[in-house]
Amino acid sequence: MREELRLSTLQNNIITNGVHQSDKHDLKPDCIILDIGDPLAYIEATKQSDFPKRGAIHTFGGLIGELIITFTCLLDFVLSNPNFSSFKIT
């Protein structure tokens, strides 16, 4: 209980004294953030006339994101072994 109170006090102290509040205009991105899990919003955003100029950040979540992470880790693991240095996923 005392530890929890001290951690809470320390966290509040860090937030109020160490981390300054930022203005919302500092956090507004110039590019669009798109989630491929929402296909209708994704299609509508790509149809905008300024889409190629503004660019976009494409986010992957759910099953697709898990598969990408899994295969990337698997490839890194296989390539870290010198016996499999010529391995390629085809």
N, CA, C and O atoms as CSV, one atom per row, in Angstrom:
chain,resi,resn,atom,element,x,y,z
A,1,MET,N,N,0.817,-1.191,0.000
A,1,MET,CA,C,0.000,0.000,0.000
A,1,MET,C,C,0.868,1.266,0.000
A,1,MET,O,O,0.598,2.211,-0.741
A,2,ARG,N,N,1.909,1.273,0.834
A,2,ARG,CA,C,2.794,2.433,0.869
A,2,ARG,C,C,3.553,2.576,-0.448
A,2,ARG,O,O,3.753,3.681,-0.950
A,3,GLU,N,N,3.972,1.431,-0.996
A,3,GLU,CA,C,4.696,1.437,-2.278
A,3,GLU,C,C,3.801,1.990,-3.381
A,3,GLU,O,O,4.255,2.776,-4.212
A,4,GLU,N,N,2.549,1.590,-3.394
A,4,GLU,CA,C,1.605,2.075,-4.405
A,4,GLU,C,C,1.415,3.585,-4.287
A,4,GLU,O,O,1.362,4.292,-5.293
A,5,LEU,N,N,1.313,4.071,-3.056
A,5,LEU,CA,C,1.154,5.513,-2.828
A,5,LEU,C,C,2.397,6.272,-3.282
A,5,LEU,O,O,2.285,7.326,-3.907
A,6,ARG,N,N,3.582,5.743,-2.971
A,6,ARG,CA,C,4.820,6.410,-3.399
A,6,ARG,C,C,4.962,6.424,-4.917
A,6,ARG,O,O,5.380,7.428,-5.495
A,7,LEU,N,N,4.609,5.296,-5.570
A,7,LEU,CA,C,4.679,5.254,-7.035
A,7,LEU,C,C,3.684,6.225,-7.663
A,7,LEU,O,O,3.999,6.893,-8.648
A,8,SER,N,N,2.493,6.299,-7.097
A,8,SER,CA,C,1.494,7.230,-7.613
A,8,SER,C,C,1.954,8.672,-7.448
A,8,SER,O,O,1.788,9.486,-8.356
A,9,THR,N,N,2.534,8.991,-6.289
A,9,THR,CA,C,3.051,10.342,-6.051
A,9,THR,C,C,4.196,10.662,-7.008
A,9,THR,O,O,4.261,11.763,-7.555
A,10,LEU,N,N,5.094,9.704,-7.208
A,10,LEU,CA,C,6.217,9.900,-8.128
A,10,LEU,C,C,5.720,10.102,-9.556
A,10,LEU,O,O,6.220,10.971,-10.269
A,11,GLN,N,N,4.737,9.302,-9.977
A,11,GLN,CA,C,4.192,9.435,-11.327
A,11,GLN,C,C,3.555,10.807,-11.519
A,11,GLN,O,O,3.779,11.455,-12.541
A,12,ASN,N,N,2.772,11.251,-10.558
A,12,ASN,CA,C,2.152,12.576,-10.661
A,12,ASN,C,C,3.193,13.681,-10.684
A,12,ASN,O,O,3.037,14.663,-11.409
A,13,ASN,N,N,4.253,13.532,-9.898
A,13,ASN,CA,C,5.327,14.520,-9.866
A,13,ASN,C,C,6.042,14.590,-11.210
A,13,ASN,O,O,6.341,15.678,-11.701
A,14,ILE,N,N,6.317,13.431,-11.807
A,14,ILE,CA,C,6.985,13.399,-13.115
A,14,ILE,C,C,6.100,14.034,-14.178
A,14,ILE,O,O,6.582,14.807,-15.006
A,15,ILE,N,N,4.814,13.716,-14.162
A,15,ILE,CA,C,3.904,14.263,-15.175
A,15,ILE,C,C,3.768,15.776,-15.035
A,15,ILE,O,O,3.791,16.493,-16.035
A,16,THR,N,N,3.627,16.270,-13.801
A,16,THR,CA,C,3.420,17.716,-13.633
A,16,THR,C,C,4.698,18.520,-13.821
A,16,THR,O,O,4.650,19.635,-14.340
A,17,ASN,N,N,5.845,17.976,-13.407
A,17,ASN,CA,C,7.091,18.751,-13.475
A,17,ASN,C,C,7.988,18.398,-14.646
A,17,ASN,O,O,8.678,19.270,-15.173
A,18,GLY,N,N,7.995,17.156,-15.061
A,18,GLY,CA,C,8.939,16.717,-16.085
A,18,GLY,C,C,8.382,16.705,-17.490
A,18,GLY,O,O,9.089,17.030,-18.444
A,19,VAL,N,N,7.136,16.339,-17.626
A,19,VAL,CA,C,6.531,16.235,-18.957
A,19,VAL,C,C,5.619,17.436,-19.152
A,19,VAL,O,O,4.645,17.614,-18.421
A,20,HIS,N,N,5.937,18.242,-20.124
A,20,HIS,CA,C,5.124,19.422,-20.399
A,20,HIS,C,C,4.001,19.061,-21.351
A,20,HIS,O,O,4.166,18.229,-22.243
A,21,GLN,N,N,2.876,19.688,-21.155
A,21,GLN,CA,C,1.736,19.428,-22.016
A,21,GLN,C,C,2.010,20.028,-23.397
A,21,GLN,O,O,2.511,21.147,-23.509
A,22,SER,N,N,1.681,19.284,-24.426
A,22,SER,CA,C,1.897,19.774,-25.786
A,22,SER,C,C,0.590,20.275,-26.376
A,22,SER,O,O,-0.494,19.835,-25.993
A,23,ASP,N,N,0.713,21.189,-27.299
A,23,ASP,CA,C,-0.461,21.702,-27.985
A,23,ASP,C,C,-0.933,20.688,-29.013
A,23,ASP,O,O,-0.153,19.878,-29.512
A,24,LYS,N,N,-2.218,20.746,-29.320
A,24,LYS,CA,C,-2.758,19.780,-30.270
A,24,LYS,C,C,-2.201,19.991,-31.671
A,24,LYS,O,O,-2.103,19.029,-32.434
A,25,HIS,N,N,-1.840,21.198,-32.029
A,25,HIS,CA,C,-1.305,21.425,-33.370
A,25,HIS,C,C,0.051,20.754,-33.548
A,25,HIS,O,O,0.453,20.481,-34.679
A,26,ASP,N,N,0.766,20.480,-32.454
A,26,ASP,CA,C,2.035,19.767,-32.563
A,26,ASP,C,C,1.831,18.300,-32.938
A,26,ASP,O,O,2.733,17.673,-33.493
A,27,LEU,N,N,0.669,17.756,-32.642
A,27,LEU,CA,C,0.421,16.336,-32.835
A,27,LEU,C,C,-0.344,16.021,-34.117
A,27,LEU,O,O,-0.642,14.856,-34.383
A,28,LYS,N,N,-0.663,17.024,-34.904
A,28,LYS,CA,C,-1.441,16.794,-36.118
A,28,LYS,C,C,-0.515,16.340,-37.246
A,28,LYS,O,O,0.349,17.105,-37.675
A,29,PRO,N,N,-0.681,15.113,-37.732
A,29,PRO,CA,C,0.208,14.627,-38.797
A,29,PRO,C,C,-0.179,15.210,-40.156
A,29,PRO,O,O,-1.345,15.515,-40.408
A,30,ASP,N,N,0.806,15.356,-41.010
A,30,ASP,CA,C,0.542,15.829,-42.364
A,30,ASP,C,C,0.022,14.714,-43.258
A,30,ASP,O,O,-0.629,14.975,-44.270
A,31,CYS,N,N,0.304,13.485,-42.889
A,31,CYS,CA,C,-0.137,12.369,-43.721
A,31,CYS,C,C,-1.339,11.681,-43.078
A,31,CYS,O,O,-1.643,11.888,-41.903
A,32,ILE,N,N,-2.000,10.874,-43.865
A,32,ILE,CA,C,-3.177,10.151,-43.420
A,32,ILE,C,C,-2.727,8.849,-42.750
A,32,ILE,O,O,-1.771,8.216,-43.200
A,33,ILE,N,N,-3.410,8.455,-41.686
A,33,ILE,CA,C,-3.139,7.174,-41.036
A,33,ILE,C,C,-4.296,6.254,-41.383
A,33,ILE,O,O,-5.440,6.514,-41.010
A,34,LEU,N,N,-3.995,5.178,-42.100
A,34,LEU,CA,C,-5.028,4.266,-42.591
A,34,LEU,C,C,-4.895,2.902,-41.957
A,34,LEU,O,O,-3.790,2.385,-41.788
A,35,ASP,N,N,-6.025,2.323,-41.606
A,35,ASP,CA,C,-6.057,0.967,-41.073
A,35,ASP,C,C,-6.645,0.077,-42.151
A,35,ASP,O,O,-7.777,0.287,-42.587
A,36,ILE,N,N,-5.880,-0.920,-42.585
A,36,ILE,CA,C,-6.379,-1.776,-43.656
A,36,ILE,C,C,-7.508,-2.682,-43.178
A,36,ILE,O,O,-8.163,-3.338,-43.987
A,37,GLY,N,N,-7.737,-2.719,-41.865
A,37,GLY,CA,C,-8.848,-3.500,-41.329
A,37,GLY,C,C,-10.193,-2.859,-41.601
A,37,GLY,O,O,-11.222,-3.523,-41.474
A,38,ASP,N,N,-10.216,-1.577,-41.975
A,38,ASP,CA,C,-11.460,-0.882,-42.310
A,38,ASP,C,C,-11.435,-0.585,-43.804
A,38,ASP,O,O,-11.021,0.502,-44.206
A,39,PRO,N,N,-11.873,-1.536,-44.637
A,39,PRO,CA,C,-11.699,-1.387,-46.083
A,39,PRO,C,C,-12.457,-0.217,-46.690
A,39,PRO,O,O,-11.969,0.388,-47.644
A,40,LEU,N,N,-13.633,0.123,-46.170
A,40,LEU,CA,C,-14.400,1.232,-46.760
A,40,LEU,C,C,-13.687,2.567,-46.563
A,40,LEU,O,O,-13.583,3.363,-47.496
A,41,ALA,N,N,-13.200,2.807,-45.355
A,41,ALA,CA,C,-12.467,4.052,-45.098
A,41,ALA,C,C,-11.164,4.075,-45.884
A,41,ALA,O,O,-10.739,5.129,-46.358
A,42,TYR,N,N,-10.536,2.927,-46.020
A,42,TYR,CA,C,-9.284,2.823,-46.766
A,42,TYR,C,C,-9.496,3.186,-48.231
A,42,TYR,O,O,-8.720,3.953,-48.801
A,43,ILE,N,N,-10.544,2.637,-48.842
A,43,ILE,CA,C,-10.840,2.906,-50.257
A,43,ILE,C,C,-11.190,4.374,-50.455
A,43,ILE,O,O,-10.731,4.999,-51.411
A,44,GLU,N,N,-12.002,4.929,-49.556
A,44,GLU,CA,C,-12.388,6.339,-49.678
A,44,GLU,C,C,-11.174,7.261,-49.546
A,44,GLU,O,O,-11.077,8.256,-50.264
A,45,ALA,N,N,-10.261,6.946,-48.651
A,45,ALA,CA,C,-9.075,7.791,-48.456
A,45,ALA,C,C,-8.151,7.737,-49.660
A,45,ALA,O,O,-7.537,8.744,-50.013
A,46,THR,N,N,-8.042,6.577,-50.294
A,46,THR,CA,C,-7.147,6.468,-51.445
A,46,THR,C,C,-7.734,7.134,-52.686
A,46,THR,O,O,-7.006,7.391,-53.646
A,47,LYS,N,N,-9.028,7.416,-52.685
A,47,LYS,CA,C,-9.654,8.089,-53.824
A,47,LYS,C,C,-9.483,9.607,-53.776
A,47,LYS,O,O,-9.775,10.287,-54.760
A,48,GLN,N,N,-9.013,10.153,-52.648
A,48,GLN,CA,C,-8.845,11.599,-52.526
A,48,GLN,C,C,-7.793,12.088,-53.503
A,48,GLN,O,O,-6.808,11.399,-53.770
A,49,SER,N,N,-8.009,13.281,-54.033
A,49,SER,CA,C,-7.108,13.809,-55.063
A,49,SER,C,C,-5.711,14.122,-54.514
A,49,SER,O,O,-4.733,14.038,-55.257
A,50,ASP,N,N,-5.599,14.481,-53.232
A,50,ASP,CA,C,-4.293,14.814,-52.674
A,50,ASP,C,C,-3.620,13.630,-51.982
A,50,ASP,O,O,-2.611,13.805,-51.299
A,51,PHE,N,N,-4.166,12.438,-52.152
A,51,PHE,CA,C,-3.610,11.253,-51.475
A,51,PHE,C,C,-2.154,10.984,-51.852
A,51,PHE,O,O,-1.339,10.762,-50.956
A,52,PRO,N,N,-1.788,10.995,-53.151
A,52,PRO,CA,C,-0.373,10.702,-53.476
A,52,PRO,C,C,0.591,11.742,-52.915
A,52,PRO,O,O,1.717,11.397,-52.557
A,53,LYS,N,N,0.180,13.003,-52.832
A,53,LYS,CA,C,1.062,14.061,-52.342
A,53,LYS,C,C,1.228,13.993,-50.833
A,53,LYS,O,O,2.327,14.205,-50.321
A,54,ARG,N,N,0.156,13.702,-50.119
A,54,ARG,CA,C,0.200,13.688,-48.658
A,54,ARG,C,C,0.855,12.429,-48.114
A,54,ARG,O,O,1.501,12.469,-47.067
A,55,GLY,N,N,0.697,11.325,-48.805
A,55,GLY,CA,C,1.235,10.070,-48.310
A,55,GLY,C,C,0.355,9.498,-47.221
A,55,GLY,O,O,-0.639,10.107,-46.826
A,56,ALA,N,N,0.723,8.323,-46.739
A,56,ALA,CA,C,-0.079,7.673,-45.716
A,56,ALA,C,C,0.764,6.691,-44.911
A,56,ALA,O,O,1.784,6.178,-45.371
A,57,ILE,N,N,0.301,6.460,-43.717
A,57,ILE,CA,C,0.869,5.412,-42.876
A,57,ILE,C,C,-0.165,4.302,-42.854
A,57,ILE,O,O,-1.303,4.522,-42.440
A,58,HIS,N,N,0.216,3.122,-43.290
A,58,HIS,CA,C,-0.696,1.987,-43.342
A,58,HIS,C,C,-0.462,1.114,-42.114
A,58,HIS,O,O,0.653,0.649,-41.879
A,59,THR,N,N,-1.514,0.894,-41.334
A,59,THR,CA,C,-1.385,0.070,-40.134
A,59,THR,C,C,-1.987,-1.303,-40.385
A,59,THR,O,O,-3.020,-1.435,-41.042
A,60,PHE,N,N,-1.335,-2.306,-39.860
A,60,PHE,CA,C,-1.796,-3.683,-39.967
A,60,PHE,C,C,-2.114,-4.170,-38.561
A,60,PHE,O,O,-1.321,-3.979,-37.639
A,61,GLY,N,N,-3.249,-4.785,-38.400
A,61,GLY,CA,C,-3.602,-5.318,-37.090
A,61,GLY,C,C,-4.228,-6.682,-37.233
A,61,GLY,O,O,-4.402,-7.194,-38.339
A,62,GLY,N,N,-4.556,-7.250,-36.127
A,62,GLY,CA,C,-5.234,-8.525,-36.124
A,62,GLY,C,C,-4.377,-9.648,-36.672
A,62,GLY,O,O,-3.179,-9.721,-36.400
A,63,LEU,N,N,-4.993,-10.512,-37.438
A,63,LEU,CA,C,-4.324,-11.702,-37.955
A,63,LEU,C,C,-3.192,-11.352,-38.917
A,63,LEU,O,O,-2.124,-11.962,-38.861
A,64,ILE,N,N,-3.411,-10.387,-39.791
A,64,ILE,CA,C,-2.380,-10.012,-40.770
A,64,ILE,C,C,-1.141,-9.476,-40.049
A,64,ILE,O,O,-0.016,-9.844,-40.388
A,65,GLY,N,N,-1.346,-8.616,-39.068
A,65,GLY,CA,C,-0.217,-8.086,-38.305
A,65,GLY,C,C,0.542,-9.167,-37.566
A,65,GLY,O,O,1.772,-9.157,-37.521
A,66,GLU,N,N,-0.198,-10.103,-36.986
A,66,GLU,CA,C,0.454,-11.210,-36.283
A,66,GLU,C,C,1.267,-12.085,-37.242
A,66,GLU,O,O,2.361,-12.532,-36.897
A,67,LEU,N,N,0.740,-12.327,-38.434
A,67,LEU,CA,C,1.475,-13.122,-39.422
A,67,LEU,C,C,2.748,-12.416,-39.880
A,67,LEU,O,O,3.794,-13.048,-40.031
A,68,ILE,N,N,2.657,-11.111,-40.100
A,68,ILE,CA,C,3.842,-10.350,-40.516
A,68,ILE,C,C,4.913,-10.413,-39.435
A,68,ILE,O,O,6.085,-10.645,-39.733
A,69,ILE,N,N,4.518,-10.208,-38.180
A,69,ILE,CA,C,5.477,-10.259,-37.075
A,69,ILE,C,C,6.084,-11.655,-36.954
A,69,ILE,O,O,7.291,-11.798,-36.757
A,70,THR,N,N,5.237,-12.687,-37.074
A,70,THR,CA,C,5.712,-14.066,-36.935
A,70,THR,C,C,6.717,-14.419,-38.014
A,70,THR,O,O,7.783,-14.956,-37.716
A,71,PHE,N,N,6.390,-14.125,-39.268
A,71,PHE,CA,C,7.307,-14.466,-40.356
A,71,PHE,C,C,8.588,-13.642,-40.313
A,71,PHE,O,O,9.651,-14.141,-40.681
A,72,THR,N,N,8.505,-12.396,-39.872
A,72,THR,CA,C,9.707,-11.578,-39.735
A,72,THR,C,C,10.628,-12.152,-38.659
A,72,THR,O,O,11.840,-12.231,-38.856
A,73,CYS,N,N,10.062,-12.546,-37.534
A,73,CYS,CA,C,10.866,-13.150,-36.466
A,73,CYS,C,C,11.459,-14.479,-36.914
A,73,CYS,O,O,12.616,-14.778,-36.621
A,74,LEU,N,N,10.667,-15.275,-37.623
A,74,LEU,CA,C,11.153,-16.561,-38.118
A,74,LEU,C,C,12.311,-16.364,-39.089
A,74,LEU,O,O,13.320,-17.063,-39.002
A,75,LEU,N,N,12.173,-15.419,-40.012
A,75,LEU,CA,C,13.240,-15.142,-40.970
A,75,LEU,C,C,14.497,-14.645,-40.269
A,75,LEU,O,O,15.599,-15.072,-40.614
A,76,ASP,N,N,14.354,-13.749,-39.290
A,76,ASP,CA,C,15.519,-13.263,-38.532
A,76,ASP,C,C,16.215,-14.401,-37.801
A,76,ASP,O,O,17.444,-14.461,-37.754
A,77,PHE,N,N,15.423,-15.305,-37.230
A,77,PHE,CA,C,15.997,-16.437,-36.510
A,77,PHE,C,C,16.757,-17.364,-37.452
A,77,PHE,O,O,17.863,-17.807,-37.140
A,78,VAL,N,N,16.156,-17.655,-38.611
A,78,VAL,CA,C,16.806,-18.557,-39.571
A,78,VAL,C,C,18.077,-17.933,-40.118
A,78,VAL,O,O,19.096,-18.612,-40.241
A,79,LEU,N,N,18.030,-16.648,-40.450
A,79,LEU,CA,C,19.206,-15.992,-41.033
A,79,LEU,C,C,20.313,-15.741,-40.019
A,79,LEU,O,O,21.456,-15.496,-40.406
A,80,SER,N,N,19.997,-15.798,-38.728
A,80,SER,CA,C,21.044,-15.601,-37.723
A,80,SER,C,C,21.957,-16.822,-37.604
A,80,SER,O,O,23.054,-16.724,-37.055
A,81,ASN,N,N,21.513,-17.955,-38.110
A,81,ASN,CA,C,22.327,-19.171,-38.097
A,81,ASN,C,C,23.149,-19.223,-39.384
A,81,ASN,O,O,22.565,-19.185,-40.467
A,82,PRO,N,N,24.462,-19.308,-39.312
A,82,PRO,CA,C,25.300,-19.314,-40.522
A,82,PRO,C,C,25.005,-20.479,-41.472
A,82,PRO,O,O,25.270,-20.376,-42.670
A,83,ASN,N,N,24.467,-21.570,-40.959
A,83,ASN,CA,C,24.147,-22.709,-41.824
A,83,ASN,C,C,23.042,-22.388,-42.829
A,83,ASN,O,O,22.948,-23.011,-43.887
A,84,PHE,N,N,22.208,-21.408,-42.483
A,84,PHE,CA,C,21.072,-21.053,-43.346
A,84,PHE,C,C,21.257,-19.687,-43.994
A,84,PHE,O,O,20.268,-19.008,-44.273
A,85,SER,N,N,22.484,-19.270,-44.239
A,85,SER,CA,C,22.732,-17.926,-44.754
A,85,SER,C,C,22.171,-17.719,-46.152
A,85,SER,O,O,21.888,-16.581,-46.527
A,86,SER,N,N,22.002,-18.775,-46.934
A,86,SER,CA,C,21.457,-18.614,-48.284
A,86,SER,C,C,19.961,-18.910,-48.343
A,86,SER,O,O,19.411,-19.053,-49.435
A,87,PHE,N,N,19.293,-19.006,-47.197
A,87,PHE,CA,C,17.870,-19.305,-47.153
A,87,PHE,C,C,17.050,-18.142,-47.699
A,87,PHE,O,O,17.312,-16.983,-47.379
A,88,LYS,N,N,16.062,-18.459,-48.523
A,88,LYS,CA,C,15.137,-17.455,-49.051
A,88,LYS,C,C,13.725,-17.996,-48.974
A,88,LYS,O,O,13.475,-19.162,-49.278
A,89,ILE,N,N,12.799,-17.131,-48.562
A,89,ILE,CA,C,11.397,-17.516,-48.567
A,89,ILE,C,C,10.863,-17.305,-49.965
A,89,ILE,O,O,10.904,-16.192,-50.488
A,90,THR,N,N,10.361,-18.371,-50.578
A,90,THR,CA,C,9.827,-18.251,-51.956
A,90,THR,C,C,8.370,-18.575,-51.992
A,90,THR,O,O,7.753,-18.528,-53.056
